[in-house]
Amino acid sequence: MEVLNHQFQGPYNHNLGFKNDFGCVYLLINAQRQVIDVGQTESVNDRLRNHDRKQCWIRNGCLDNQLYVYSSENEQYRLQLESAIRKAYAPACGIR
């Protein structure tokens, strides 16, 4: 899935962990391919396991297998990309 000229890998199930942990920007989308949430993390497995916005994902039609990730170990880059996606798509969850 391409978002802002970045190729996100997926879809994955947000309830399952990854074999290898990694830093990334993550997207949750609904069946209409709308961005429901975006975030960034140093540890995708730790962040998604008990995410505080899972109920918001469900309320907005995000099923289990609608997680996409863009891997990057550079925290500043992840923060910039997360902010750009949030500004461009105004996701329903995680509004700051």
N, C-alpha and C positions, 0 to 999 in steps of 0.2 A: 504494500500500500504506500503510495507516494503522498507525502505531506510536506508542503513548503520545500520542494526539491530534495527531500530526504526520503530514502527508501526504508520504510519500517517493515520489519519481519513479522510474520504472523499469518493467520491468527493462532493464538495460543489460549489455553484455558487459564484464566486468572486465579483459579483455585488451586492449581498445581504448580509446584516449584520447577525450576530448571535444574538440570543435572549440574551445570557449572554456574556459579553466581557471577554477576557482572553489573557494572554501572550502565544506566541507560535512561533514555526518555521513554516513557510508556504512554500509550493511548488506549482508551476504552471507547469503542464505538457501538452504536445500536444497529438494528437490522436495516435501517435506512442509510447506513454509512455516515451518520452524523457523529462528530466527536463529542462524546459525553464527558470525558475527563482526560486530563493530561497531567503528567507529573514527571519528576526526575528523581533518581535515587542512585546511591553508590552500590546498593545491594538489592537487586530486584527480588530475590527470594525473601529477604526480611521485610521489605516494604509491602509487598502485595499479600503476604500471608495473613496479616491482620489489619488490612487497610481500613481506616476510619470512614471512608466514603463508599464502601461496598453497598450499603443500603440505597444510596443515591444512584449508583449504577443500575441497580435492579429497578428502582422506580422509573428510570429513564430508558428502560428497554434494553439494557446491555446484558446479553446472555453470557454464559460461562466462557464460550469460545470466541470472545471478541476483544482480545488483548493483542496489541501490536507493540513492538519494541524497536528502538534505534539504539544500538550499543555504542557507548562512548565512555572512556575512562576519564575524560576531561570534565571536571565539575563545572567550570565556568561556561564551557560550551553547552553542556546540558541545561544549565540555568537559562542561557540566552535562547536556546531552541524552545524550551518549555514556555518561556515568556512570549516568544513570537507566535507560537501555536495558540496559546491562550488568547492573545490579542486578536488573531485572525479568525478564530472559530468560536470564541465566547462559549466554552463548554458549560453545560448545565450544572456540573459538579465541580466543587473546588474553587468557586469564585472567591477571589481575594479582595 
